Amino acid sequence: HDVLEAIRAAFPQEFPSWLEAGLQQIPPSAASQAEKMKLGEQLLRGDNGTVYEAVQQICYRCEQVALRDRGNQDSTTGGATKGKR
């Protein structure tokens, strides 16, 4: 999050469009458009603590989607890929 704040400070004109493009990469199952807007606002205008919490929230949600998707793949393949990498 400190890196994010440094980028925000170094590139104040570009940062909003970069942030918007980045937030669009978050799957809809992790955050609705309204939630992405709220997280974006926190990342754009928030202090250190707010930015940290927003980054944590995004990471947690994406992790949950990845785990859920992985679990669904295991169940659709009959667990054949379980334990293999």
MMTF fields as JSON, N, C-alpha, C and O atoms, coordinates in Angstrom:
{
  "mmtfVersion": "1.0.0",
  "mmtfProducer": "UNKNOWN",
  "numBonds": 339,
  "numAtoms": 340,
  "numGroups": 85,
  "numChains": 1,
  "numModels": 1,
  "chainsPerModel": [1],
  "groupsPerChain": [85],
  "chainIdList": ["A"],
  "bondAtomList": [4, 2, 8, 6, 12, 10, 16, 14, 20, 18, 24, 22, 28, 26, 32, 30, 36, 34, 40, 38, 44, 42, 48, 46, 52, 50, 56, 54, 60, 58, 64, 62, 68, 66, 72, 70, 76, 74, 80, 78, 84, 82, 88, 86, 92, 90, 96, 94, 100, 98, 104, 102, 108, 106, 112, 110, 116, 114, 120, 118, 124, 122, 128, 126, 132, 130, 136, 134, 140, 138, 144, 142, 148, 146, 152, 150, 156, 154, 160, 158, 164, 162, 168, 166, 172, 170, 176, 174, 180, 178, 184, 182, 188, 186, 192, 190, 196, 194, 200, 198, 204, 202, 208, 206, 212, 210, 216, 214, 220, 218, 224, 222, 228, 226, 232, 230, 236, 234, 240, 238, 244, 242, 248, 246, 252, 250, 256, 254, 260, 258, 264, 262, 268, 266, 272, 270, 276, 274, 280, 278, 284, 282, 288, 286, 292, 290, 296, 294, 300, 298, 304, 302, 308, 306, 312, 310, 316, 314, 320, 318, 324, 322, 328, 326, 332, 330, 336, 334],
  "bondOrderList": [1, 1, 1, 1, 1, 1, 1, 1, 1, 1, 1, 1, 1, 1, 1, 1, 1, 1, 1, 1, 1, 1, 1, 1, 1, 1, 1, 1, 1, 1, 1, 1, 1, 1, 1, 1, 1, 1, 1, 1, 1, 1, 1, 1, 1, 1, 1, 1, 1, 1, 1, 1, 1, 1, 1, 1, 1, 1, 1, 1, 1, 1, 1, 1, 1, 1, 1, 1, 1, 1, 1, 1, 1, 1, 1, 1, 1, 1, 1, 1, 1, 1, 1, 1],
  "groupList": [{"groupName": "HIS", "atomNameList": ["N", "CA", "C", "O"], "elementList": ["N", "C", "C", "O"], "formalChargeList": [0, 0, 0, 0], "bondAtomList": [1, 0, 2, 1, 3, 2], "bondOrderList": [1, 1, 2], "singleLetterCode": "H", "chemCompType": "L-PEPTIDE LINKING"}, {"groupName": "ASP", "atomNameList": ["N", "CA", "C", "O"], "elementList": ["N", "C", "C", "O"], "formalChargeList": [0, 0, 0, 0], "bondAtomList": [1, 0, 2, 1, 3, 2], "bondOrderList": [1, 1, 2], "singleLetterCode": "D", "chemCompType": "L-PEPTIDE LINKING"}, {"groupName": "VAL", "atomNameList": ["N", "CA", "C", "O"], "elementList": ["N", "C", "C", "O"], "formalChargeList": [0, 0, 0, 0], "bondAtomList": [1, 0, 2, 1, 3, 2], "bondOrderList": [1, 1, 2], "singleLetterCode": "V", "chemCompType": "L-PEPTIDE LINKING"}, {"groupName": "LEU", "atomNameList": ["N", "CA", "C", "O"], "elementList": ["N", "C", "C", "O"], "formalChargeList": [0, 0, 0, 0], "bondAtomList": [1, 0, 2, 1, 3, 2], "bondOrderList": [1, 1, 2], "singleLetterCode": "L", "chemCompType": "L-PEPTIDE LINKING"}, {"groupName": "GLU", "atomNameList": ["N", "CA", "C", "O"], "elementList": ["N", "C", "C", "O"], "formalChargeList": [0, 0, 0, 0], "bondAtomList": [1, 0, 2, 1, 3, 2], "bondOrderList": [1, 1, 2], "singleLetterCode": "E", "chemCompType": "L-PEPTIDE LINKING"}, {"groupName": "ALA", "atomNameList": ["N", "CA", "C", "O"], "elementList": ["N", "C", "C", "O"], "formalChargeList": [0, 0, 0, 0], "bondAtomList": [1, 0, 2, 1, 3, 2], "bondOrderList": [1, 1, 2], "singleLetterCode": "A", "chemCompType": "L-PEPTIDE LINKING"}, {"groupName": "ILE", "atomNameList": ["N", "CA", "C", "O"], "elementList": ["N", "C", "C", "O"], "formalChargeList": [0, 0, 0, 0], "bondAtomList": [1, 0, 2, 1, 3, 2], "bondOrderList": [1, 1, 2], "singleLetterCode": "I", "chemCompType": "L-PEPTIDE LINKING"}, {"groupName": "ARG", "atomNameList": ["N", "CA", "C", "O"], "elementList": ["N", "C", "C", "O"], "formalChargeList": [0, 0, 0, 0], "bondAtomList": [1, 0, 2, 1, 3, 2], "bondOrderList": [1, 1, 2], "singleLetterCode": "R", "chemCompType": "L-PEPTIDE LINKING"}, {"groupName": "PHE", "atomNameList": ["N", "CA", "C", "O"], "elementList": ["N", "C", "C", "O"], "formalChargeList": [0, 0, 0, 0], "bondAtomList": [1, 0, 2, 1, 3, 2], "bondOrderList": [1, 1, 2], "singleLetterCode": "F", "chemCompType": "L-PEPTIDE LINKING"}, {"groupName": "PRO", "atomNameList": ["N", "CA", "C", "O"], "elementList": ["N", "C", "C", "O"], "formalChargeList": [0, 0, 0, 0], "bondAtomList": [1, 0, 2, 1, 3, 2], "bondOrderList": [1, 1, 2], "singleLetterCode": "P", "chemCompType": "L-PEPTIDE LINKING"}, {"groupName": "GLN", "atomNameList": ["N", "CA", "C", "O"], "elementList": ["N", "C", "C", "O"], "formalChargeList": [0, 0, 0, 0], "bondAtomList": [1, 0, 2, 1, 3, 2], "bondOrderList": [1, 1, 2], "singleLetterCode": "Q", "chemCompType": "L-PEPTIDE LINKING"}, {"groupName": "SER", "atomNameList": ["N", "CA", "C", "O"], "elementList": ["N", "C", "C", "O"], "formalChargeList": [0, 0, 0, 0], "bondAtomList": [1, 0, 2, 1, 3, 2], "bondOrderList": [1, 1, 2], "singleLetterCode": "S", "chemCompType": "L-PEPTIDE LINKING"}, {"groupName": "TRP", "atomNameList": ["N", "CA", "C", "O"], "elementList": ["N", "C", "C", "O"], "formalChargeList": [0, 0, 0, 0], "bondAtomList": [1, 0, 2, 1, 3, 2], "bondOrderList": [1, 1, 2], "singleLetterCode": "W", "chemCompType": "L-PEPTIDE LINKING"}, {"groupName": "GLY", "atomNameList": ["N", "CA", "C", "O"], "elementList": ["N", "C", "C", "O"], "formalChargeList": [0, 0, 0, 0], "bondAtomList": [1, 0, 2, 1, 3, 2], "bondOrderList": [1, 1, 2], "singleLetterCode": "G", "chemCompType": "PEPTIDE LINKING"}, {"groupName": "LYS", "atomNameList": ["N", "CA", "C", "O"], "elementList": ["N", "C", "C", "O"], "formalChargeList": [0, 0, 0, 0], "bondAtomList": [1, 0, 2, 1, 3, 2], "bondOrderList": [1, 1, 2], "singleLetterCode": "K", "chemCompType": "L-PEPTIDE LINKING"}, {"groupName": "MET", "atomNameList": ["N", "CA", "C", "O"], "elementList": ["N", "C", "C", "O"], "formalChargeList": [0, 0, 0, 0], "bondAtomList": [1, 0, 2, 1, 3, 2], "bondOrderList": [1, 1, 2], "singleLetterCode": "M", "chemCompType": "L-PEPTIDE LINKING"}, {"groupName": "ASN", "atomNameList": ["N", "CA", "C", "O"], "elementList": ["N", "C", "C", "O"], "formalChargeList": [0, 0, 0, 0], "bondAtomList": [1, 0, 2, 1, 3, 2], "bondOrderList": [1, 1, 2], "singleLetterCode": "N", "chemCompType": "L-PEPTIDE LINKING"}, {"groupName": "THR", "atomNameList": ["N", "CA", "C", "O"], "elementList": ["N", "C", "C", "O"], "formalChargeList": [0, 0, 0, 0], "bondAtomList": [1, 0, 2, 1, 3, 2], "bondOrderList": [1, 1, 2], "singleLetterCode": "T", "chemCompType": "L-PEPTIDE LINKING"}, {"groupName": "TYR", "atomNameList": ["N", "CA", "C", "O"], "elementList": ["N", "C", "C", "O"], "formalChargeList": [0, 0, 0, 0], "bondAtomList": [1, 0, 2, 1, 3, 2], "bondOrderList": [1, 1, 2], "singleLetterCode": "Y", "chemCompType": "L-PEPTIDE LINKING"}, {"groupName": "CYS", "atomNameList": ["N", "CA", "C", "O"], "elementList": ["N", "C", "C", "O"], "formalChargeList": [0, 0, 0, 0], "bondAtomList": [1, 0, 2, 1, 3, 2], "bondOrderList": [1, 1, 2], "singleLetterCode": "C", "chemCompType": "L-PEPTIDE LINKING"}],
  "groupTypeList": [0, 1, 2, 3, 4, 5, 6, 7, 5, 5, 8, 9, 10, 4, 8, 9, 11, 12, 3, 4, 5, 13, 3, 10, 10, 6, 9, 9, 11, 5, 5, 11, 10, 5, 4, 14, 15, 14, 3, 13, 4, 10, 3, 3, 7, 13, 1, 16, 13, 17, 2, 18, 4, 5, 2, 10, 10, 6, 19, 18, 7, 19, 4, 10, 2, 5, 3, 7, 1, 7, 13, 16, 10, 1, 11, 17, 17, 13, 13, 5, 17, 14, 13, 14, 7],
  "groupIdList": [1, 2, 3, 4, 5, 6, 7, 8, 9, 10, 11, 12, 13, 14, 15, 16, 17, 18, 19, 20, 21, 22, 23, 24, 25, 26, 27, 28, 29, 30, 31, 32, 33, 34, 35, 36, 37, 38, 39, 40, 41, 42, 43, 44, 45, 46, 47, 48, 49, 50, 51, 52, 53, 54, 55, 56, 57, 58, 59, 60, 61, 62, 63, 64, 65, 66, 67, 68, 69, 70, 71, 72, 73, 74, 75, 76, 77, 78, 79, 80, 81, 82, 83, 84, 85],
  "secStructList": [7, 2, 2, 2, 2, 2, 2, 2, 2, 2, 7, 6, 6, 6, 2, 2, 2, 2, 2, 2, 2, 2, 2, 6, 6, 1, 7, 6, 6, 6, 7, 7, 2, 2, 2, 2, 2, 2, 2, 2, 2, 2, 2, 2, 2, 7, 7, 2, 2, 2, 2, 2, 2, 2, 2, 2, 2, 2, 2, 2, 2, 2, 2, 2, 2, 2, 2, 2, 2, 2, 2, 2, 2, 2, 2, 2, 6, 6, 6, 6, 6, 6, 6, 7, 7],
  "xCoordList": [0.818, 0.0, 0.852, 0.433, 2.05, 2.945, 3.39, 3.514, 3.628, 4.01, 2.861, 3.076, 1.654, 0.481, 0.357, 0.072, 0.569, 0.5, 1.614, 1.397, 2.799, 3.918, 3.61, 3.91, 3.011, 2.629, 1.546, 1.587, 0.59, -0.495, 0.075, -0.378, 1.067, 1.676, 2.558, 2.588, 3.27, 4.198, 3.478, 3.968, 2.314, 1.586, 0.126, -0.78, -0.109, -1.483, -2.439, -3.639, -1.939, -2.815, -3.192, -4.334, -2.224, -2.428, -3.088, -3.796, -2.855, -3.281, -4.762, -5.082, -5.683, -7.104, -7.44, -8.183, -6.909, -7.233, -6.543, -7.106, -5.34, -4.661, -5.451, -5.635, -5.911, -6.686, -7.982, -8.345, -8.672, -9.918, -9.673, -10.436, -8.622, -8.299, -7.965, -8.368, -7.243, -6.889, -8.104, -8.223, -8.997, -10.192, -11.099, -11.818, -11.08, -11.905, -11.429, -12.162, -10.219, -9.689, -10.222, -10.091, -10.819, -11.383, -12.661, -13.534, -12.782, -13.972, -15.247, -15.222, -16.363, -17.64, -18.049, -18.756, -17.611, -17.958, -17.183, -17.529, -16.134, -15.366, -15.853, -15.791, -16.335, -16.821, -17.758, -17.451, -18.899, -19.841, -19.257, -18.256, -19.886, -19.42, -19.466, -18.554, -20.52, -20.641, -19.533, -18.97, -19.228, -18.152, -16.791, -15.943, -16.59, -15.343, -15.209, -14.119, -16.322, -16.285, -15.918, -15.124, -16.499, -16.201, -14.734, -14.058, -14.248, -12.844, -11.922, -10.898, -12.288, -11.491, -11.413, -10.351, -12.527, -12.553, -11.645, -10.925, -11.679, -10.82, -9.342, -8.515, -9.019, -7.635, -7.188, -6.012, -8.111, -7.787, -7.612, -6.724, -8.449, -8.466, -8.109, -7.968, -7.968, -7.8, -6.42, -5.44, -6.38, -5.096, -4.475, -5.023, -3.344, -2.592, -3.45, -3.427, -4.194, -5.026, -6.156, -6.454, -6.785, -7.885, -7.393, -8.043, -6.25, -5.668, -5.325, -5.599, -4.73, -4.363, -5.595, -5.573, -6.666, -7.893, -8.507, -8.996, -8.487, -9.045, -8.251, -8.837, -6.924, -6.086, -6.341, -6.444, -6.441, -6.735, -8.072, -8.188, -9.075, -10.412, -10.388, -10.984, -9.702, -9.6, -8.896, -9.361, -7.786, -7.027, -7.873, -7.897, -8.564, -9.386, -10.489, -10.71, -11.178, -12.282, -11.788, -12.401, -10.685, -10.143, -9.679, -9.855, -9.089, -8.666, -9.863, -9.795, -10.961, -12.153, -12.715, -13.139, -12.717, -13.197, -12.291, -12.777, -10.982, -10.037, -10.218, -10.203, -10.387, -10.585, -11.9, -11.965, -12.943, -14.253, -14.178, -14.7, -13.533, -13.389, -12.568, -12.902, -11.499, -10.674, -11.471, -11.36, -12.272, -13.125, -14.146, -14.434, -14.699, -15.664, -15.0, -15.6, -13.784, -13.066, -12.791, -12.937, -12.396, -12.133, -13.399, -13.341, -14.536, -15.775, -16.272, -16.904, -16.003, -16.452, -15.549, -15.976, -14.302, -13.383, -13.326, -12.527, -14.163, -14.183, -12.976, -12.639, -12.323, -11.151, -9.922, -8.925, -9.958, -8.822, -7.562, -6.454, -7.722, -6.541, -6.107, -5.116, -6.822, -6.505, -5.114, -4.772, -4.326, -3.0, -1.951, -0.762, -2.357, -1.394, -1.175, -2.103, 0.048, 0.346, 1.082, 1.422],
  "yCoordList": [-1.202, 0.0, 1.253, 2.268, 1.22, 2.379, 2.657, 3.811, 1.594, 1.755, 2.409, 3.308, 1.958, 2.52, 4.013, 4.809, 4.384, 5.796, 6.6, 7.749, 6.018, 6.709, 6.942, 8.004, 5.943, 6.094, 7.156, 7.985, 7.127, 8.123, 9.529, 10.452, 9.702, 11.02, 11.437, 12.613, 10.491, 10.804, 11.088, 11.856, 10.463, 10.6, 10.987, 10.22, 12.154, 12.522, 12.643, 12.418, 12.992, 13.122, 11.761, 11.544, 10.847, 9.549, 8.521, 7.629, 8.651, 7.616, 7.253, 6.064, 8.22, 7.825, 6.9, 5.935, 7.175, 6.302, 4.948, 3.928, 4.925, 3.647, 2.816, 1.612, 3.474, 2.791, 2.225, 1.081, 3.031, 2.569, 1.343, 0.378, 1.379, 0.236, -0.999, -2.112, -0.807, -1.919, -2.525, -3.746, -1.685, -2.176, -2.957, -3.852, -2.638, -3.367, -4.811, -5.645, -5.106, -6.469, -7.374, -8.596, -6.771, -7.552, -8.228, -7.558, -9.547, -10.237, -9.75, -9.393, -9.736, -9.292, -10.105, -9.599, -11.349, -12.171, -11.751, -12.156, -10.939, -10.455, -9.09, -8.78, -8.279, -6.94, -6.426, -6.502, -5.904, -5.304, -3.986, -3.498, -3.423, -2.142, -1.069, -0.249, -1.071, -0.092, -0.289, 0.683, -1.535, -1.817, -1.401, -0.884, -1.632, -1.199, 0.316, 0.837, 1.025, 2.49, 2.942, 3.866, 2.287, 2.645, 2.354, 3.178, 1.176, 0.829, 1.801, 2.218, 2.157, 3.111, 4.456, 5.076, 4.908, 6.186, 6.121, 7.075, 5.001, 4.841, 4.86, 5.471, 4.187, 4.139, 5.485, 5.836, 6.228, 7.508, 8.618, 9.46, 8.622, 9.753, 9.398, 10.28, 8.114, 7.691, 7.948, 8.143, 7.941, 8.034, 6.643, 5.688, 6.536, 5.28, 4.112, 3.043, 4.299, 3.225, 2.822, 1.636, 3.802, 3.532, 2.773, 1.825, 3.175, 2.502, 1.062, 0.138, 0.874, -0.467, -1.365, -2.503, -0.856, -1.644, -1.975, -3.087, -1.026, -1.271, -2.35, -3.233, -2.287, -3.294, -4.662, -5.662, -4.711, -5.97, -6.551, -7.753, -5.69, -6.125, -6.707, -7.753, -6.03, -6.515, -7.87, -8.8, -7.977, -9.237, -10.375, -11.47, -10.118, -11.145, -11.619, -12.82, -10.669, -11.034, -11.851, -12.852, -11.421, -12.155, -13.544, -14.506, -13.653, -14.962, -15.881, -17.059, -15.358, -16.169, -16.667, -17.818, -15.807, -16.213, -17.298, -18.288, -17.123, -18.115, -19.461, -20.504, -19.442, -20.693, -21.354, -22.573, -20.55, -21.087, -21.683, -22.77, -20.977, -21.482, -22.764, -23.705, -22.802, -24.009, -25.174, -26.3, -24.906, -25.951, -26.448, -27.643, -25.544, -25.949, -26.781, -27.737, -26.446, -27.233, -28.634, -29.607, -28.745, -30.062, -30.907, -32.104, -30.303, -31.076, -31.444, -32.487, -30.623, -30.948, -31.957, -32.64, -32.059, -33.032, -34.312, -35.208, -34.383, -35.569, -35.663, -36.735, -34.513, -34.514, -35.087, -35.312, -35.333, -35.965, -35.123, -35.653, -33.818, -32.948, -32.62, -31.917, -33.111, -32.786, -33.288, -34.448, -32.39, -32.77, -32.714, -32.852, -32.516, -32.428, -30.976, -30.169, -30.638, -29.275, -29.281, -28.219],
  "zCoordList": [0.0, 0.0, 0.0, -0.555, 0.61, 0.569, -0.861, -1.27, -1.61, -3.014, -3.775, -4.589, -3.509, -4.17, -3.871, -4.766, -2.62, -2.243, -2.899, -3.284, -3.032, -3.685, -5.164, -5.71, -5.801, -7.209, -7.342, -8.251, -6.443, -6.457, -6.315, -6.992, -5.439, -5.228, -6.402, -6.765, -6.994, -8.08, -9.4, -10.228, -9.59, -10.85, -10.599, -10.928, -10.028, -9.656, -10.841, -10.681, -12.016, -13.185, -13.764, -14.168, -13.803, -14.44, -13.524, -13.991, -12.231, -11.282, -11.373, -11.367, -11.457, -11.509, -12.674, -12.497, -13.853, -14.992, -14.852, -15.247, -14.298, -14.053, -13.051, -13.23, -12.001, -10.964, -11.549, -11.276, -12.351, -12.963, -13.841, -13.788, -14.641, -15.504, -14.663, -15.004, -13.584, -12.714, -12.025, -11.933, -11.546, -10.857, -11.8, -11.357, -13.085, -14.045, -14.221, -14.753, -13.781, -13.88, -12.769, -12.84, -11.752, -10.649, -11.149, -11.7, -10.964, -11.464, -10.776, -9.598, -11.514, -10.932, -9.704, -8.832, -9.632, -8.468, -7.222, -6.112, -7.397, -6.248, -5.774, -4.585, -6.71, -6.34, -7.421, -8.611, -6.998, -7.945, -8.453, -7.929, -9.466, -9.996, -8.908, -8.81, -8.094, -7.015, -5.977, -5.474, -5.662, -4.702, -5.265, -4.537, -6.566, -7.199, -7.127, -6.892, -7.331, -7.257, -5.844, -5.667, -4.846, -3.456, -3.124, -2.509, -3.534, -3.293, -4.024, -3.484, -5.25, -6.01, -5.326, -5.28, -4.8, -4.077, -2.851, -2.558, -2.137, -0.964, -1.367, -0.689, -2.473, -2.932, -3.484, -3.394, -4.049, -4.671, -3.637, -3.772, -2.614, -1.684, -0.236, 0.611, 0.031, 1.412, 1.994, 1.275, 3.315, 4.011, 4.064, 3.513, 4.721, 4.776, 5.254, 4.645, 6.32, 6.87, 5.944, 5.801, 5.315, 4.398, 3.177, 2.736, 2.623, 1.466, 1.838, 1.072, 3.002, 3.458, 3.55, 3.08, 4.155, 4.302, 2.944, 2.741, 2.016, 0.682, -0.045, -0.672, 0.032, -0.612, 0.019, -0.691, 1.332, 2.029, 1.576, 1.341, 1.457, 1.051, -0.368, -0.623, -1.279, -2.659, -2.693, -3.352, -1.988, -1.964, -1.401, -1.963, -0.298, 0.331, -0.607, -0.76, -1.235, -2.128, -3.32, -3.691, -3.914, -5.07, -4.656, -5.402, -3.471, -2.979, -2.797, -3.147, -2.256, -2.057, -3.386, -3.491, -4.393, -5.72, -6.284, -6.831, -6.158, -6.682, -5.987, -6.64, -4.678, -3.939, -4.325, -4.483, -4.477, -4.868, -6.274, -6.518, -7.191, -8.556, -8.584, -9.304, -7.804, -7.748, -7.188, -7.673, -6.17, -5.598, -6.594, -6.646, -7.39, -8.414, -9.494, -9.986, -9.873, -10.878, -10.367, -11.108, -9.11, -8.526, -8.531, -8.812, -8.227, -8.176, -9.575, -9.741, -10.573, -11.927, -12.613, -13.544, -12.164, -12.759, -11.915, -12.186, -10.916, -10.068, -9.157, -8.654, -8.949, -8.069, -8.702, -8.016, -10.003, -10.692, -10.623, -10.697, -10.482, -10.462, -9.04, -8.84, -8.078, -6.69, -6.321, -6.55, -5.747, -5.305, -6.39, -6.103, -7.624, -8.73, -9.092, -9.032, -9.467, -9.895, -11.183, -11.705]
}
